[in-house]
C-alpha cells in the first residue's frame, strides 16, 4: 500500500515487493476505458486514474474509507468501482489508515509503515494478492456462507449487496449485511428480482461453492422471514 489519505482512501497496486530489493514498480498494461457504474461508498474498491483523463486507469486501485460518492462519482468521469470489501475487512483498512506514513516523493507521498519509526522498506505495509477462479459467468455467487447478489427491487431500484448464512432457532437464514448495500446504475444480465408484494427474492442463476464443490443452480427463490426483517430463508431451487 503506497498511498493513504486519512479518512479518504487507501491506495495500492503501483508497486510490489522484491526480496532483498524492496518495493519496485508494477509494469502497467494499457489503460482501460472508464466504466463508472457503482457509487464510491465506504468499503468499495475502485480504479485509480490520472486527472483529467477518464480512460487512464491501469494497475492502481483504492479502497474508499468513507462515503466519497459526492466527490468521486462525478470527478474525472466518475471512478469505476469493481469490488467491495467483505466481512470485517474494513477493520484492517481502518487500522492501516491510523498508521504513520513517510513521503517517498511523487510516487508515494503518503506510504504507511507499521513500526514505531521508519527505517527501511521492510517497514511498509504489504498485502498478498490472491487470484480466484470462477466456474461460471453467474452474477450471483455463494461461497463460504456468503451470498453476493445484484438485485432489482420492485422493478425500479438497483442494488448490489451480500448476505451471510446464519443459524437461528428456526433454521438457517440469509441475513442481509446492511453495510454492503450499494446502488448500481444499470442492471447486469441475469439480475435478481425482489418483490415486496410477495416478499420473494428470485435469483435466475447462482454459482454455489459448497464443501469445495461448485454447483450451478437455477431459479433460486428466497422468502423474507417477515415484512420488517432483513433475513431470508430458502424456499426452492432447481438443479
FENRA-V184205 format. One record per backbone hydrogen bond with DSSP energy under -1.0 kcal/mol. NH is the residue of the N-H (numbers start at 0). CO is the residue of the C=O. Records with the same first field share a line. If there is no record, write none. Layout:
# FENRA-V184205
NH: CO + CO
This chain:
# FENRA-V184205
1: 10
2: 10
3: 109
4: 8
7: 4
8: 4
9: 62
10: 2
11: 60
15: 23
17: 21
20: 17
21: 17
23: 15
25: 13
31: 56
38: 182
40: 38
42: 63
43: 40
44: 82
45: 61
46: 79
47: 59
52: 49
55: 52
60: 11
61: 45
62: 9
63: 43
64: 7
67: 39 + 65
71: 67
72: 68
74: 70
77: 74
78: 71
81: 44
82: 44
84: 42
88: 85
90: 87
92: 88
93: 89
94: 90
95: 91
96: 92
97: 93
98: 95
101: 110
103: 107
110: 101
112: 99
113: 122
122: 119
123: 120
124: 111
140: 147
141: 206
142: 145
145: 142
146: 162
147: 140
148: 160
150: 158
151: 191
152: 156
153: 193
156: 152
158: 150
159: 181
160: 148
162: 146
163: 174
164: 144
165: 172
167: 170
170: 167
172: 165
173: 231
174: 163
175: 229
176: 161
177: 175
179: 176
180: 177
181: 159
183: 157
190: 187
191: 149
192: 201
193: 151
194: 199
198: 194
199: 194
200: 221
201: 192
202: 219
205: 216
206: 139
207: 214
208: 141
209: 212
212: 209
214: 207
216: 205
217: 237
218: 203
219: 202
220: 235
221: 200
222: 232
223: 198
224: 230
228: 225
231: 173
232: 222
234: 220
235: 220
237: 217
